[in-house]
């Protein structure tokens, strides 16, 4: 019972850290692409599903359905804390952007996944300050 409670607490900590990371990256994405909705889909190894999104990303009626107009930009499977981490964009707005903007968003999406993975993979989930940027950068 204690192991289950510890695992649930660790899972909630990981989701909290992912949310913090997403909010910081979201500000950058919103500034550079103000008309596009972005979301992060987190699936835990225990089967839980969490959705994080900006205000322009259409939300599903139930989390298990995923984002209704979400187009997958990048995905990581089988990280330490999550069975999958996906970054999605609202496909209706995303289809209208330039190839250069698409490359920039892809770089940001890869960076976001790397940040979430690194932040939630630390043993005590406390080492927030030494994160190397990854991605193409556009």
C-alpha positions in Angstrom: 0.0 0.0 0.0 2.8 2.4 0.9 4.6 1.7 -2.5 1.4 2.4 -4.3 1.0 5.7 -2.4 4.7 6.6 -3.1 4.3 5.8 -6.8 1.1 8.0 -7.0 2.9 10.8 -5.2 5.9 10.6 -7.6 3.5 10.5 -10.6 1.8 13.7 -9.3 5.1 15.4 -8.8 6.2 14.5 -12.4 2.9 15.9 -13.8 3.4 19.1 -11.7 6.9 19.5 -13.1 5.7 18.8 -16.6 3.0 21.5 -16.2 5.6 24.0 -14.9 7.9 23.3 -17.9 5.0 23.5 -20.3 3.9 26.9 -19.0 7.3 28.4 -19.6 7.6 27.0 -23.1 4.0 27.9 -23.8 4.7 31.6 -23.3 7.4 31.4 -26.0 5.1 29.5 -28.4 2.3 31.9 -27.8 4.5 34.9 -28.5 5.8 33.5 -31.7 2.6 31.8 -32.9 -0.3 33.7 -31.3 -3.1 32.1 -33.4 -2.1 28.4 -32.8 -3.3 26.1 -30.1 -0.8 23.9 -28.4 -1.2 20.9 -26.0 0.8 18.3 -24.2 -0.5 14.8 -23.7 1.1 12.9 -20.8 0.4 9.2 -20.3 1.8 7.6 -17.2 3.0 4.0 -16.8 0.0 3.5 -14.5 -2.4 4.3 -17.3 -3.4 7.8 -16.3 -3.8 10.5 -19.0 -3.1 14.2 -18.4 -3.7 17.0 -20.9 -2.1 20.4 -20.7 -3.1 23.1 -23.2 -3.1 26.8 -24.0 -6.4 28.6 -24.3 -6.5 28.2 -28.1 -6.3 24.4 -28.1 -9.7 22.8 -28.5 -10.3 20.4 -25.5 -12.0 17.0 -25.7 -15.1 16.1 -23.8 -13.1 13.4 -22.0 -9.3 13.1 -21.6 -9.2 9.6 -23.0 -10.2 11.0 -26.4 -7.2 13.3 -26.7 -7.3 16.7 -28.3 -10.0 16.7 -31.0 -8.0 18.7 -33.6 -4.6 17.8 -32.3 -1.8 17.2 -34.8 1.2 15.4 -33.3 4.4 17.5 -33.6 6.7 15.3 -31.5 6.5 12.3 -29.2 8.6 10.4 -26.8 7.7 6.9 -25.6 8.7 5.1 -22.5 10.4 7.7 -20.5 11.2 7.1 -16.9 7.9 8.7 -15.6 5.7 8.6 -18.6 4.7 6.0 -21.1 4.4 8.8 -23.6 4.8 12.5 -23.9 3.2 14.1 -27.0 3.3 17.8 -28.1 0.3 18.6 -30.4 -0.9 21.7 -32.2 -4.4 22.6 -33.3 -4.4 21.2 -36.9 -6.8 23.8 -38.2 -4.4 26.7 -37.3 -1.2 24.7 -37.9 -2.0 23.9 -41.5 -1.8 27.6 -42.3 1.8 28.3 -41.0 4.9 28.7 -43.1 7.5 25.9 -43.4 10.0 28.1 -41.4 7.4 28.5 -38.6 6.8 24.8 -38.7 10.5 24.1 -38.2 10.7 26.5 -35.3 7.7 24.9 -33.7 9.2 21.5 -34.1 12.4 22.6 -32.4 10.3 24.1 -29.5 8.3 20.8 -29.3 11.4 18.7 -29.1 12.9 21.1 -26.5 9.7 20.9 -24.4 9.7 17.1 -24.5 13.4 17.0 -23.5 12.7 19.4 -20.6 9.8 17.4 -19.3 11.8 14.1 -19.6 14.8 15.6 -17.9 12.9 17.3 -15.1 10.8 14.3 -14.3 13.6 11.8 -14.5 15.8 13.3 -11.8 15.8 11.1 -8.6 14.4 13.8 -6.4 12.7 15.9 -9.1 14.5 18.9 -7.8 17.3 19.6 -10.2 15.6 22.3 -12.3 18.5 24.6 -13.2 20.9 22.6 -15.4 19.0 21.7 -18.5 20.6 21.5 -21.9 18.4 22.7 -24.8 17.7 20.2 -27.6 15.8 20.4 -30.9 16.4 21.8 -34.3 15.7 25.4 -33.3 14.1 26.1 -36.7 
